[in-house]
Amino acid sequence: MQYSSLGSSQEQVSRVCLGSMTWGIQNSQQEANEQIEFSLTQGVNFIDTAEMYPVPPSGKTYGGTESIIGNWIAANPSRRKEFILASKIAGSGLSYIREGSAISGESIIQAVDASLKRLQTDYIDLFQLHWPNRVSPHFAKHWPGRISFSQTETATEKQQMLEILQALDLCIKAGKIRFCGLSDDTPWGINTYLQLSEQHGLPKIVSIQNEFSLLHAKDWPYLIENCVRENVAYLPWSPLAGGALSGKYLNNQLPAGSRWTFEQRQGIFRNTPLSQQAIARYVEVAQSHKITPSQLALIWCNQMEGVTSTIIGATSMTQLKENLAAFDMNLSPKAKSDINLVLREFPVPF
């Protein structure tokens, strides 16, 4: 296993981050325990969760994934220091989480305390904002006309961001969290937080996790260059595009128990005629180089300049082992060339 610095925090994190959003619906406590323990033996020292998980989110399951991780920590207290634990506060829009309210200084304090209780730990290493208060250009909202930048006043946004940083600062000083990060945000969001931190002597954002894959590479090069220049760790989520890049959903197949058989809060927005064509081509490339389609997508993501740690998820140990093995592999120059041909033909297929 290789490791990289988590942005300006200087913490060393594995190039693989173990995602957990299926734990509590598609995976049981026992299966989550097995994934945690196996990943730790393979050198993974980074686990990501969120108060909203498991997915698909609901009021009945809210907080369930954190509770599963907390049960493992409670049963293995001496192993808590073996990994960097990351969690996230949900933004607005979910009525069962703080009545759907936006992130504020007050909700930061409430969310941190609630997550600590469910996780059964004294501290969270990396506490992230799951999505910004303003409309986020993620979940296929990156097309012109899907969002408006003038829905809120810039001064209002900055004041909210300052209040959030001040609350994060209180949590850090109290020893409840160590570092803070973003998710589903933009270069403007990153840079505004960095400017506010410098102006007011507040904690610096050390990371951002955004969707990034062969089907959704819009963060390259602009946002990723921003991260490299400002020493902000870039953490891709959904590197397999919700499992689509494994090829299992080709020709409208829906394998029993797979993620797409569950209700999708955002809809299966990655399933388009163009994405089906792109995936079929990537499957061919993987087969020609004698690796699995999932491994092709993960190796590509891991080897992209600026990527710090790729967040993977699995619903079975077989999947987890296959995915982890990708991080010990390299793409040949011919494989990179073959991938680039497909990427140029299908740069934004959803």
Secondary structure, 3 states (H helix, E strand, C coil): CCEEECHHHCCEEECEEEECCCECCCECHHHHHHHHHHHHHCCCCEEECCCCCCCCCCCCCCCHHHHHHHHHHHHCHHHHHHCEEEEEECCCCCCCCHHHCCCCHHHHHHHHHHHHHHHCCCCEEEEEECCCCCCCCCCCCCCCCCCCCCCCCHHHHHHHHHHHHHHHHHHHHCCCEEEEEEECCCHHHHHHHHHHHHHHCCCCEEEEEEECECCECCCCCHHHHHHHHHCCEEEEECCCCCCHHHCCCHHHCCCCCCHHHCCCCCCCCCCCHHHHHHHHHHHHHHHHCCCCHHHHHHHHHHCCCCECCEEECCCCHHHHHHHHHHHHCCCCHHHHHHHHHHHHHCCCCC
